[in-house]
Amino acid sequence: MIDYYKEILNYVQKLTGDKEKAKDITQESYARIIEIEDKNQIKNHRAYLYRMAKNLLIDESRKNKNFFKIDYEEANFTIPKEQQPEELFYKQTQYIELLDLVQNLPKRSKQAFTLHVIQGFTRKEVAHKMNINISTVEKHITNATLKIKDRLENGQGEKA
């Protein structure tokens, strides 16, 4: 959560034009999230902090009508598209579809593809784990990728 402090601070400062007020609102956002008893309810801490800061800005603006003018359009679109619920749902659906396709790959291709693409191991690490040479790993990954791509293009998401 602390990773987002500067990002949230910059967001608030951009909206307020006041660095000290931005610090106060950012700190208040963090304080409120800390007060939440069940933090597991929060699925996306970054988006939650943005929303909390925006709401605090609106509250502050209501209290002090001349405090600053919020550009509501700017405030609504500052959260990157990839963090919006619809986009997250779409990506999760794509990921599930990819996993289904991977499950139907031949054993060695599935293993190489999973280790490299899904788990993020380098080709060299995959070769070591699978006890095969790097060119064979590349062949398995290429074959898996081509089969998955073919199934996606032909709309046959069940078997690769």
N, C-alpha and C positions, 0 to 999 in steps of 0.2 A: 504494500500500500504506500509506503513512504517513497517508492520509486516515482510516484505521480506528483509529488509535491510541487516541483518546479513547473511542470506542465499545467497543473491547476492554477498555480500562482500567476503564470503568464496569461492564462485564459481570463482570470478575474481582472488582472491589471489591464488587459486589452479592453475589457468592457467598462472599467471604471476610470481608467486613466490616472489612478491614484495608487502608488506602490504600497503605501502604509495601509490603506483600506483593503487592498488586495491581500496583503499578509494577514490582516485580521480575519477576513472572510475565509481564506484558505485554512487558517488554523481552526476556526470555528467549524468548518466542514469536517476536518479530521477529528476534532473533539466530539462532534455528534456521532460520527461513525464508531468511535471508540465506546460510546455509551450504549450502543446496541448490544443487547445481551446475547442474541443468537446470530453471530456473524455468518453462519453457514447459510442464512437466508439470502445473503447478498451473493448473487451469481457473478457479477462483474464489478469489482471494486472501483475500477477506473471510471466507468459510466456512472456509478452511484455517486462518486465524488464530484463529477461534473454536475450532475443533477442537484446534488446538495448545495454546491457553490452557487449555481444559478438560482435556486430557490431562496438562498440567503440574500443574494443580490436583490431579488424582487421584494423580499420582506423589508430590506433596508431602504429600498426606493420608496416603498409605501409609507414607511415611518417618516422619512425626510424627503418630501416631494422634490426638493431642489438638489438632492444628493448627487445624482447623475442620471443620465438618460441611457437606459439599456436598449441596445439594438436587438430586439427580440428575434428577428430573423437570424442575426449573427449568433446569438446565444443558442438558438435551436440547431444550427447547422455546424457548430464548432466540433461537436462530437463526431469523430470520423465515422464514415458509413459502415466500416467493418465492425464497429462496436455497437451498432444499433441492433435491437432485438430481431428484426426481420432478417437482417444480413447474417447474424449469428445462427439463426434457425436454418437459413438456407445453407450455410457452410456446414453445419452439423449434419444436415440431410445428405449433402454431397459426400461428406466423410463416411457416413454409414453406407451409402451406395458403393463407395470405393472399397470399403472393407468387405462388403458382400462379394464384389468382383474378385478381390484378392483371394478370398476363401476358395474360389473355384479354379485357381491357377494350379499348374503342376507343382508338386511338393518343393522342389529345389528353387524354382522360379519364385514361388510364394515366399519362401524363406529369405532369399536374396532381396526381393523387392521390399518385404516388410522391414528387414534390418536396415536397408539403405534409405528408402523413401519415407517410411512411416516412423521408424525409430531414430533415424538420423545418423547412423553409423557411416563412416567413409567406406569407399569400395575396398580399400586395403583392410580395414577392420572386418568387413563382411567376409572377405577372402580368408582371413585368419580364423574367424569363428566357424566358417563352413569347411575349413580345411581344403580349399580349392584355390586356384590361381586367380588373379585379378581379371584376366581376360574372360574367364568362365563366369565370374560374377557379373561382368558387364553384359555378357551374352544373356544370362538369366534375367537381368534387369530390363534389358532391351526387349526380350521376348515377352515378358510380363507387361511392360508398358504398351507394346503394340497390341497385345490381346485385350487389354483393358480399353485402350483407345478405340479399337475396332468395335467392341461391345457397346461402348458409350455412343459412338457415331451411328450404330445400327439400332440403337434403342433396345438392346438385349442385355439388360443389367443383371440377369440372373446367372449366366454362365460365361466364363472367360476361357 
